[in-house]
Amino acid sequence: MSVGVVGGPHHFKWRSYLWLVASTIVLTIVIAEISVSQVSLAVPGRGLIGEIAAATLDTLRRLLAGLFVGITAGSLLGTAMGAVPILDRLLSPPIHALRQVPLFGWIPLIGLWAGLGEPSKVTFVALAVAYVMVLSAHEAIRSISPRLTEVSRALGLDPLTKLRVLVIPSVTPALLAGVRIALAAGWSAVVGAEILMAAAPGLGALIWGAREVGRPEIVVAGSVVVGVLGALSNAGLRSFEQRVLHRYYR
């Protein structure tokens, strides 16, 4: 008779997430050489919770806007390149050449085009996300087996049925994996944009401003919030991915 884990796999999963959050907080404080008591005393006295809450909302709003634009544009372009060979031959070389430019090297050019306000930050995040999705969508379309295409043609499937039973199940795993990578790229881009572009509300600007005025408790707390939000968003997306894949491959 086998003995199961108490609480089941979901209990173990959430215990892992809680352990990740706790260890991230402890390691960040140790690295910064700040005592736990100093950080905890700084929270109510200096209004740290209110500052970080407001900055977090601004960063999330900026991140979601960039993710929406980048995922949509990148997926459409990658799908078109994967489906139309001549388009692939025309666009792949310049896209890969432009990708060799470091991501943060685009900030001066984006600043010239869109200024240093909110549109430039969203554009920067969308650019970071779009390239990941172009590659993911392109490879997803190219990975569709020619045999499946031949079978759908032999069965005389109409375009809508072919899309539902052939294309979507075939490309879903690669697209969802690409979205997870794009999410990580989006987090890096949004925090970097808030630090390097003009001052604006957000976690990146809050962390950098706290560094300039010598408030290490805000630097630590802001860094922990970014790490925890990134881990939780990745965990949520992974859970959604597993549910979707279970629907198609159970």
C-alpha positions in Angstrom: 0.0 0.0 0.0 1.5 3.4 -1.0 1.5 6.3 1.3 0.6 9.7 -0.3 2.0 13.0 0.5 -0.1 14.8 3.1 -2.1 17.5 1.4 -1.5 16.2 -2.1 0.6 17.8 -4.9 -1.2 21.2 -4.7 -0.3 21.5 -1.0 3.3 20.7 -1.9 3.3 23.2 -4.7 2.1 26.1 -2.6 4.6 25.2 0.2 7.3 25.5 -2.5 6.0 28.9 -3.5 6.0 30.1 0.1 9.5 28.8 0.6 10.6 30.7 -2.5 9.1 33.9 -1.2 10.6 33.5 2.3 14.1 32.5 1.0 14.1 35.4 -1.4 13.4 37.9 1.4 16.0 36.4 3.7 18.7 36.2 1.0 18.1 39.8 -0.2 18.4 41.1 3.3 21.6 39.2 4.0 23.2 40.3 0.8 22.4 43.9 1.5 23.8 43.5 5.0 20.7 44.9 6.6 19.2 43.4 9.7 15.6 42.2 9.7 14.7 44.5 12.5 15.9 47.5 10.6 13.8 46.7 7.6 10.7 45.9 9.7 11.0 49.1 11.7 11.4 51.2 8.6 8.1 50.0 7.1 5.5 51.8 9.4 7.7 54.8 10.2 8.5 55.9 6.7 5.4 54.8 4.9 7.3 52.2 2.9 4.2 50.0 2.3 2.3 52.9 0.7 5.2 53.9 -1.5 5.8 50.4 -2.7 2.1 49.7 -3.3 1.7 52.7 -5.5 4.9 52.0 -7.4 3.9 48.4 -7.9 0.5 49.4 -9.5 2.3 51.7 -11.9 4.9 49.0 -12.8 2.1 46.3 -13.3 0.1 48.7 -15.5 3.1 49.4 -17.6 4.1 45.7 -17.8 0.7 44.6 -18.8 0.4 47.2 -21.6 3.8 46.2 -22.9 3.0 42.5 -22.7 -0.3 42.9 -24.6 1.3 44.9 -27.4 4.4 42.7 -27.6 2.7 39.4 -27.5 0.1 40.4 -30.0 2.5 41.9 -32.5 5.2 39.3 -32.1 2.7 36.4 -32.4 1.1 37.8 -35.5 4.5 38.5 -37.2 6.0 35.1 -36.2 2.9 33.3 -37.4 3.0 35.1 -40.8 6.7 34.3 -41.1 6.2 30.6 -40.3 3.2 30.3 -42.7 4.6 32.2 -45.6 8.1 31.1 -46.7 8.9 34.1 -48.8 8.1 36.4 -45.9 10.3 34.3 -43.7 13.2 34.7 -46.1 12.7 38.5 -46.3 12.2 39.3 -42.6 14.4 36.7 -40.8 17.8 38.3 -41.6 16.9 41.9 -40.6 15.1 40.7 -37.4 18.0 38.6 -36.3 20.5 41.4 -37.1 18.5 43.9 -35.1 18.4 41.5 -32.2 22.2 41.6 -31.9 21.8 45.1 -30.6 21.7 44.9 -26.8 18.2 45.5 -25.6 19.0 48.6 -23.5 20.9 50.0 -26.4 17.5 50.8 -28.0 16.7 53.2 -25.2 18.3 56.3 -26.9 16.6 55.6 -30.2 13.2 54.9 -28.6 13.7 58.2 -26.7 14.2 60.1 -30.0 11.1 58.5 -31.5 8.7 58.5 -28.6 10.3 60.8 -26.0 10.9 59.6 -22.5 7.4 59.5 -21.3 5.0 56.6 -20.8 4.7 55.6 -24.5 8.5 55.0 -24.7 8.5 52.7 -21.6 5.6 50.6 -23.0 7.4 50.5 -26.4 10.6 49.3 -24.7 8.7 46.5 -22.9 6.8 45.6 -26.0 10.1 45.4 -28.0 11.6 43.0 -25.5 8.5 40.8 -25.5 7.9 40.9 -29.2 11.2 39.3 -30.3 10.6 36.4 -28.0 7.1 35.9 -29.4 8.3 36.2 -33.0 10.7 33.3 -32.5 8.1 31.2 -30.5 5.3 31.7 -33.0 7.6 31.1 -36.0 8.9 27.8 -34.5 5.4 26.8 -33.5 4.1 27.1 -37.0 7.1 25.4 -38.5 6.8 22.5 -36.1 3.4 21.4 -37.5 4.0 18.0 -39.0 3.5 17.9 -42.8 1.7 14.6 -42.3 -1.0 16.2 -40.2 -1.5 18.7 -43.0 -1.8 15.9 -45.6 -4.3 14.1 -43.4 -6.4 17.2 -43.0 -6.3 17.7 -46.8 -7.3 14.1 -47.4 -10.2 14.4 -44.9 -11.4 17.5 -46.6 -11.4 19.6 -43.4 -12.6 23.2 -43.8 -10.3 26.0 -42.6 -12.1 26.5 -39.3 -12.0 22.8 -38.4 -8.4 22.6 -39.5 -7.5 25.5 -37.2 -9.4 24.0 -34.3 -8.2 20.4 -34.5 -4.8 20.8 -36.1 -3.2 24.2 -35.8 -4.2 25.3 -32.3 -3.2 22.0 -30.5 0.0 21.9 -32.4 1.2 25.4 -31.7 -0.1 25.9 -28.2 2.8 24.3 -26.2 5.5 26.4 -28.0 3.4 29.6 -27.8 2.8 29.2 -24.0 6.4 28.5 -23.4 7.2 31.6 -25.4 4.8 33.6 -23.3 6.6 32.5 -20.1 10.0 33.6 -21.5 8.4 36.8 -22.7 7.0 37.5 -19.2 10.6 37.3 -17.7 11.9 39.5 -20.5 9.0 42.0 -19.8 9.9 42.2 -16.1 13.5 42.9 -16.8 12.6 45.5 -19.4 10.0 47.4 -17.4 12.3 47.7 -14.3 15.2 48.8 -16.5 13.1 51.3 -18.4 11.9 52.9 -15.2 15.5 53.2 -14.0 17.1 54.4 -17.2 14.4 56.6 -18.7 13.0 59.8 -17.3 11.8 59.7 -13.7 8.3 58.1 -13.5 6.4 56.2 -10.8 7.3 52.6 -10.7 9.4 50.0 -8.8 12.5 50.6 -10.8 12.4 54.4 -10.3 11.6 53.9 -6.6 14.6 51.5 -6.1 17.0 53.8 -8.0 15.7 56.9 -6.2 16.1 55.2 -2.8 19.7 54.3 -3.7 20.5 58.0 -4.5 19.2 59.2 -1.2 20.6 56.4 0.9 17.5 54.5 1.9 18.6 50.9 1.8 15.4 49.5 3.3 13.5 50.7 0.2 16.1 49.3 -2.1 15.8 45.9 -0.4 12.0 45.9 -0.1 11.5 47.0 -3.7 13.9 44.3 -5.0 12.1 41.7 -3.0 8.7 42.8 -4.3 10.0 42.6 -7.9 11.4 39.1 -7.3 8.3 37.8 -5.6 5.9 39.3 -8.2 8.0 37.8 -11.0 8.0 34.4 -9.3 4.3 34.5 -8.6 3.4 35.6 -12.1 5.5 32.9 -13.6 3.9 30.3 -11.2 0.4 31.5 -12.2 1.2 31.4 -15.9 2.7 27.9 -15.5 -0.5 26.7 -13.8 -2.5 28.1 -16.6 -0.2 26.5 -19.2 -0.7 23.1 -17.5 -4.4 23.5 -17.5 -4.5 24.3 -21.2 -2.1 21.5 -22.2 -4.2 19.1 -20.1 -7.2 20.1 -22.1 -5.6 19.2 -25.4 -3.3 16.3 -24.4 -5.2 14.5 -21.7 
